[in-house]
Amino acid sequence: MIYSLDFSKQAFKDFTKISDPFYTNIKISIENLASNPRSHRYIKLKNRRGYRIRVGDCREIYHIVDAQLIIDVFAIGNRREIIIKSTNTF
């Protein structure tokens, strides 16, 4: 099954700010989410809804809606800063 990707405004804005070596790797990782949202690298977030995948020094935080085949990507950024930014989202 192929899932459709849905980006929050903040995730899209953060994605465009990422420099090129990480940008390409994150783009490939996000494209892979559409075909396999529960790959061997994903980790369930504790005390919050959603999952995360680490790509180099960056993280992608997303939520899977299986009933509608949608992946909501709501945070992308440096792994040290992303937890602080995304805690207000939940």
C-alpha positions as a Markdown table, in Angstrom:
| # | Residue | x | y | z |
|---|---|---|---|---|
| 1 | Met | 0.0 | 0.0 | 0.0 |
| 2 | Ile | 1.2 | 3.5 | -0.8 |
| 3 | Tyr | 0.5 | 6.2 | 1.8 |
| 4 | Ser | 0.1 | 9.8 | 0.9 |
| 5 | Leu | 2.3 | 12.3 | 2.7 |
| 6 | Asp | 0.9 | 15.4 | 4.4 |
| 7 | Phe | 3.3 | 18.0 | 5.8 |
| 8 | Ser | 2.4 | 20.6 | 8.4 |
| 9 | Lys | 3.3 | 24.2 | 7.6 |
| 10 | Gln | 6.1 | 24.1 | 10.2 |
| 11 | Ala | 7.5 | 20.8 | 8.9 |
| 12 | Phe | 7.6 | 22.1 | 5.3 |
| 13 | Lys | 9.2 | 25.3 | 6.5 |
| 14 | Asp | 11.8 | 23.4 | 8.5 |
| 15 | Phe | 12.5 | 21.0 | 5.6 |
| 16 | Thr | 13.3 | 23.9 | 3.2 |
| 17 | Lys | 15.9 | 25.3 | 5.8 |
| 18 | Ile | 17.9 | 22.1 | 5.9 |
| 19 | Ser | 21.3 | 22.2 | 4.2 |
| 20 | Asp | 22.1 | 20.0 | 1.2 |
| 21 | Pro | 23.8 | 16.9 | 2.5 |
| 22 | Phe | 21.0 | 16.3 | 5.0 |
| 23 | Tyr | 18.3 | 17.5 | 2.7 |
| 24 | Thr | 18.9 | 14.7 | 0.1 |
| 25 | Asn | 19.0 | 12.0 | 2.8 |
| 26 | Ile | 15.8 | 13.3 | 4.5 |
| 27 | Lys | 14.0 | 13.5 | 1.2 |
| 28 | Ile | 14.9 | 9.9 | 0.4 |
| 29 | Ser | 13.8 | 8.8 | 3.9 |
| 30 | Ile | 10.4 | 10.7 | 3.5 |
| 31 | Glu | 9.8 | 9.1 | 0.1 |
| 32 | Asn | 10.5 | 5.7 | 1.7 |
| 33 | Leu | 7.9 | 6.4 | 4.3 |
| 34 | Ala | 5.2 | 6.4 | 1.7 |
| 35 | Ser | 5.8 | 2.8 | 0.9 |
| 36 | Asn | 6.8 | 1.6 | 4.3 |
| 37 | Pro | 5.9 | 3.8 | 7.3 |
| 38 | Arg | 6.9 | 1.2 | 9.8 |
| 39 | Ser | 10.4 | 0.5 | 8.7 |
| 40 | His | 13.0 | -1.1 | 11.0 |
| 41 | Arg | 14.3 | 2.3 | 11.9 |
| 42 | Tyr | 11.2 | 3.9 | 13.3 |
| 43 | Ile | 10.7 | 4.4 | 17.0 |
| 44 | Lys | 7.4 | 5.1 | 18.8 |
| 45 | Leu | 7.4 | 8.3 | 20.8 |
| 46 | Lys | 6.9 | 8.0 | 24.5 |
| 47 | Asn | 3.9 | 9.7 | 26.1 |
| 48 | Arg | 3.0 | 11.3 | 22.8 |
| 49 | Arg | 1.4 | 10.2 | 19.6 |
| 50 | Gly | 3.6 | 9.6 | 16.6 |
| 51 | Tyr | 6.9 | 8.1 | 15.5 |
| 52 | Arg | 10.4 | 9.3 | 14.7 |
| 53 | Ile | 13.1 | 8.3 | 12.4 |
| 54 | Arg | 16.7 | 9.6 | 12.7 |
| 55 | Val | 18.5 | 10.5 | 9.5 |
| 56 | Gly | 22.0 | 11.6 | 10.3 |
| 57 | Asp | 21.8 | 14.5 | 12.8 |
| 58 | Cys | 18.1 | 15.2 | 11.9 |
| 59 | Arg | 14.8 | 13.6 | 12.9 |
| 60 | Glu | 11.5 | 13.2 | 11.2 |
| 61 | Ile | 8.5 | 13.1 | 13.5 |
| 62 | Tyr | 5.3 | 11.8 | 12.0 |
| 63 | His | 1.9 | 10.2 | 12.7 |
| 64 | Ile | 0.4 | 7.3 | 10.7 |
| 65 | Val | -3.3 | 7.3 | 9.9 |
| 66 | Asp | -3.9 | 3.7 | 8.6 |
| 67 | Ala | -7.6 | 4.1 | 8.0 |
| 68 | Gln | -7.0 | 6.9 | 5.4 |
| 69 | Leu | -3.5 | 5.8 | 4.3 |
| 70 | Ile | -2.0 | 9.1 | 5.3 |
| 71 | Ile | 1.3 | 10.0 | 7.0 |
| 72 | Asp | 1.3 | 13.4 | 8.7 |
| 73 | Val | 4.8 | 14.7 | 8.9 |
| 74 | Phe | 4.7 | 17.5 | 11.6 |
| 75 | Ala | 8.3 | 18.1 | 12.5 |
| 76 | Ile | 11.7 | 17.8 | 10.8 |
| 77 | Gly | 14.9 | 19.2 | 12.2 |
| 78 | Asn | 18.1 | 18.8 | 14.2 |
| 79 | Arg | 17.8 | 15.9 | 16.6 |
| 80 | Arg | 18.8 | 18.0 | 19.6 |
| 81 | Glu | 16.3 | 20.8 | 18.9 |
| 82 | Ile | 13.3 | 18.8 | 17.5 |
| 83 | Ile | 12.1 | 17.5 | 20.9 |
| 84 | Ile | 11.9 | 20.9 | 22.4 |
| 85 | Lys | 10.0 | 22.3 | 19.4 |
| 86 | Ser | 7.6 | 19.3 | 19.1 |
| 87 | Thr | 6.6 | 19.1 | 22.8 |
| 88 | Asn | 4.1 | 22.0 | 22.4 |
| 89 | Thr | 2.5 | 20.2 | 19.4 |
| 90 | Phe | 1.1 | 17.4 | 21.4 |
